[in-house]
Amino acid sequence: FAPFIAGLMTNEAAIVELASGYLKITALTVLVSAFSVIWSAGMRALQKPKVVLYLFTVELVLNVSFNYLLIFGLWGLPALGLMGAAWGTLGARLISTLLFFFYIYSKQPYLMLSITVCKRALHWPDHSTFLKISLPIIAGELIWSGGVFLYHAIYGNISTAALAAISILSPIEVMASALSWGCAAAEAS
């Protein structure tokens, strides 16, 4: 669905083609991220958020480094432009998740998924309290992410320059949001 999704963001064919390629590669990061998200929640529940912080710091450094090398084609690597950013992001997330896996496997093995845990998770009657709490949160997150997508789609359909401007400002907005959400989560703990 990458061309369709990219087409919602802008009506320029060249950008849709580039964005589609980027989305196809970075969609794989969602699969890899699923494990990191679960383990991160487990580590925070065990009152060990520093491990998560250290691993995500490593991932950030790897992401910036890989993106830089692959976008511009340094050290003998091919210059891939936007696709280099996608591959760099995927590579950084994969390495970070593998490091997380080895940490969990060696230090916190009870956080590993097993057949028994998966079978228990499929017994839905035991999860009524969880569903009552989580479904409104999930709905809120879906509405929020849909709003962010719509926000960018509006700018993308105004002009390429407007989309570029909002794309430059978005990381600053995300960092500010992450700081405020991180402080709120730390205070809540």
ChimeraX attribute file (.defattr): number of C-alpha atoms within 10 A of each C-alpha:
attribute: neighborCount
match mode: 1-to-1
recipient: residues
	/A:1	9
	/A:2	17
	/A:3	16
	/A:4	10
	/A:5	15
	/A:6	23
	/A:7	20
	/A:8	17
	/A:9	23
	/A:10	22
	/A:11	16
	/A:12	14
	/A:13	12
	/A:14	10
	/A:15	16
	/A:16	20
	/A:17	15
	/A:18	15
	/A:19	20
	/A:20	19
	/A:21	17
	/A:22	19
	/A:23	19
	/A:24	15
	/A:25	18
	/A:26	20
	/A:27	13
	/A:28	15
	/A:29	19
	/A:30	13
	/A:31	11
	/A:32	17
	/A:33	16
	/A:34	12
	/A:35	16
	/A:36	23
	/A:37	14
	/A:38	13
	/A:39	21
	/A:40	20
	/A:41	14
	/A:42	19
	/A:43	18
	/A:44	14
	/A:45	11
	/A:46	10
	/A:47	11
	/A:48	13
	/A:49	15
	/A:50	11
	/A:51	15
	/A:52	19
	/A:53	12
	/A:54	11
	/A:55	18
	/A:56	19
	/A:57	13
	/A:58	16
	/A:59	21
	/A:60	16
	/A:61	12
	/A:62	19
	/A:63	23
	/A:64	14
	/A:65	16
	/A:66	22
	/A:67	25
	/A:68	17
	/A:69	21
	/A:70	23
	/A:71	21
	/A:72	16
	/A:73	16
	/A:74	12
	/A:75	8
	/A:76	8
	/A:77	12
	/A:78	13
	/A:79	15
	/A:80	16
	/A:81	16
	/A:82	17
	/A:83	21
	/A:84	23
	/A:85	24
	/A:86	25
	/A:87	22
	/A:88	24
	/A:89	22
	/A:90	23
	/A:91	19
	/A:92	23
	/A:93	25
	/A:94	19
	/A:95	17
	/A:96	22
	/A:97	22
	/A:98	15
	/A:99	16
	/A:100	20
	/A:101	19
	/A:102	12
	/A:103	14
	/A:104	17
	/A:105	13
	/A:106	10
	/A:107	10
	/A:108	15
	/A:109	12
	/A:110	11
	/A:111	15
	/A:112	14
	/A:113	12
	/A:114	10
	/A:115	8
	/A:116	8
	/A:117	11
	/A:118	10
	/A:119	9
	/A:120	12
	/A:121	12
	/A:122	10
	/A:123	9
	/A:124	10
	/A:125	9
	/A:126	11
	/A:127	12
	/A:128	10
	/A:129	9
	/A:130	10
	/A:131	14
	/A:132	10
	/A:133	10
	/A:134	12
	/A:135	11
	/A:136	11
	/A:137	12
	/A:138	12
	/A:139	11
	/A:140	12
	/A:141	12
	/A:142	12
	/A:143	12
	/A:144	12
	/A:145	12
	/A:146	12
	/A:147	12
	/A:148	11
	/A:149	14
	/A:150	14
	/A:151	14
	/A:152	21
	/A:153	19
	/A:154	15
	/A:155	19
	/A:156	25
	/A:157	16
	/A:158	14
	/A:159	14
	/A:160	16
	/A:161	11
	/A:162	15
	/A:163	20
	/A:164	14
	/A:165	13
	/A:166	16
	/A:167	14
	/A:168	11
	/A:169	11
	/A:170	13
	/A:171	11
	/A:172	11
	/A:173	12
	/A:174	11
	/A:175	11
	/A:176	12
	/A:177	12
	/A:178	12
	/A:179	12
	/A:180	12
	/A:181	12
	/A:182	12
	/A:183	12
	/A:184	11
	/A:185	10
	/A:186	10
	/A:187	8
	/A:188	7
	/A:189	9
